[in-house]
Amino acid sequence: MLIFIGGVETLRPSIERFVEKAKAEGVDLQVHLKEGKAHDYALIRDIAGSQAVTEANQIIGRFVAGVRDQYLRLTA
């Protein structure tokens, strides 16, 4: 599971509780916290700026490629 958290978003405490519960259940997580950013910063350039969105897109790309590679290993 891939989770982005904006450092100043209203939902941050709820998301962090969700992350802790998921970890306790053994969920494989990647969590990316970006201090000073709002909710959905990873998706909206007008909120976060080009650099933060580009970085998030790269993280998403690596995550999806890793999931794909893991799936292909399991089905080979």
Helices and strands as residue ranges (DSSP letters): E 2-6, H 12-24, E 30-34, H 45-48, H 50-75
